Amino acid sequence: MFLALKELKHAKLKFSLVVLIMVLIAWLVLFVTGLANGLASDNGSAIESSKATGFLVEKDSDNRLTRSSLSEEKVQRAEEKFGKNATALGVQMTTVTKPSAAKKNRRDFFWY
C-alpha cells in the first residue's frame, strides 16, 4: 500500500489523466444511452399519445403496425363493425429526397 501511495504522489499527472479518461468514457456512455432512449420513445410517441382505444392489425404481423397490411375489404368490415369511430391508419418508413439529387445526404431534408 505504501508503494502505491508513493507512486500516486510521484506521477500525479499520469493517474489524473487516466481518471479523466475513465470519467469521460462513463459520461459518453450515459449521454449516448440517453439519446437512444429519447429516440426510442420519440419513435412511437405519436401512436402512444393518440386518442385511439385500439388498433386492428393483421394476424401475422406480430402486433406491429409497420408489418400489418389490411385489405380494403377488411377495413370496410371494421368500419361497418365500429361505425364512424373506425378509420384507416398508414404507418410507413420513408426517405425524402429532392428529384434532382443523385444521392441522399443530410441537406436533402431542408428545402431552401
C-alpha positions as CSV (number, residue, x, y, z in Angstrom):
1,M,0.0,0.0,0.0
2,F,2.9,2.4,0.8
3,L,4.4,1.8,-2.6
4,A,1.1,2.6,-4.3
5,L,0.6,5.8,-2.4
6,K,4.2,6.8,-3.2
7,E,3.6,6.1,-6.9
8,L,0.4,8.2,-6.9
9,K,2.3,11.1,-5.4
10,H,5.1,10.8,-7.8
11,A,3.0,10.5,-11.1
12,K,0.0,12.7,-10.3
13,L,-0.5,13.9,-13.9
14,K,-0.4,10.4,-15.4
15,F,-3.0,9.0,-12.9
16,S,-5.1,12.2,-13.2
17,L,-5.3,11.7,-17.0
18,V,-6.3,8.0,-16.6
19,V,-9.1,9.1,-14.2
20,L,-10.2,11.8,-16.6
21,I,-10.4,9.4,-19.5
22,M,-12.4,7.0,-17.4
23,V,-14.8,9.8,-16.4
24,L,-15.2,11.0,-19.9
25,I,-15.9,7.4,-21.2
26,A,-18.6,7.0,-18.5
27,W,-20.1,10.3,-19.4
28,L,-20.1,9.4,-23.1
29,V,-21.9,6.1,-22.4
30,L,-24.5,7.8,-20.3
31,F,-25.0,10.5,-22.9
32,V,-25.4,8.0,-25.8
33,T,-27.8,5.9,-23.7
34,G,-29.9,9.0,-23.0
35,L,-30.0,9.8,-26.7
36,A,-31.0,6.2,-27.6
37,N,-33.8,6.2,-25.0
38,G,-35.1,9.5,-26.3
39,L,-35.1,8.4,-29.9
40,A,-36.8,5.1,-28.9
41,S,-39.6,6.9,-27.1
42,D,-40.0,9.5,-29.9
43,N,-40.3,6.8,-32.4
44,G,-43.7,5.5,-31.0
45,S,-44.9,8.6,-29.2
46,A,-47.3,9.7,-31.9
47,I,-49.1,6.4,-31.6
48,E,-48.9,6.2,-27.8
49,S,-50.3,9.7,-27.4
50,S,-53.2,9.2,-29.9
51,K,-56.7,9.1,-28.6
52,A,-57.3,5.7,-30.2
53,T,-58.5,3.0,-27.8
54,G,-57.2,0.2,-30.0
55,F,-55.6,-0.8,-33.3
56,L,-56.7,-3.5,-35.7
57,V,-53.7,-5.3,-37.2
58,E,-53.2,-8.4,-39.4
59,K,-52.9,-11.8,-37.7
60,D,-49.3,-12.5,-38.9
61,S,-48.0,-9.0,-38.2
62,D,-46.6,-9.8,-34.7
63,N,-48.7,-6.9,-33.4
64,R,-46.5,-4.4,-35.3
65,L,-48.2,-1.6,-37.2
66,T,-45.5,-1.4,-39.8
67,R,-45.9,-5.1,-40.7
68,S,-49.7,-5.1,-40.9
69,S,-51.4,-4.6,-44.2
70,L,-55.1,-4.8,-44.2
71,S,-57.1,-5.3,-47.4
72,E,-59.7,-2.7,-48.4
73,E,-62.4,-5.4,-47.6
74,K,-61.1,-5.8,-44.0
75,V,-61.0,-2.1,-43.5
76,Q,-64.6,-1.7,-44.7
77,R,-65.7,-4.6,-42.4
78,A,-64.0,-2.9,-39.5
79,E,-65.7,0.4,-40.4
80,E,-69.1,-1.3,-40.5
81,K,-68.5,-3.0,-37.1
82,F,-67.1,0.0,-35.3
83,G,-69.0,2.7,-37.1
84,K,-67.7,6.2,-37.7
85,N,-65.1,5.8,-34.9
86,A,-63.0,3.4,-37.1
87,T,-60.6,4.8,-39.7
88,A,-57.6,3.5,-41.6
89,L,-54.1,4.3,-40.4
90,G,-51.0,4.1,-42.6
91,V,-47.6,3.8,-40.9
92,Q,-44.6,3.7,-43.2
93,M,-40.9,4.4,-43.1
94,T,-39.8,6.8,-45.8
95,T,-36.8,8.8,-47.1
96,V,-37.4,12.2,-48.7
97,T,-35.0,13.4,-51.4
98,K,-35.1,16.1,-54.0
99,P,-35.8,14.9,-57.5
100,S,-32.6,16.5,-58.8
101,A,-30.4,14.8,-56.1
102,A,-28.2,12.0,-57.3
103,K,-27.8,10.5,-53.8
104,K,-29.3,11.4,-50.5
105,N,-27.5,13.5,-47.9
106,R,-28.4,15.5,-44.8
107,R,-29.2,18.6,-46.8
108,D,-32.0,16.9,-48.8
109,F,-34.3,17.3,-45.9
110,F,-34.1,21.1,-45.9
111,W,-35.5,22.9,-48.9
112,Y,-34.3,26.5,-49.4
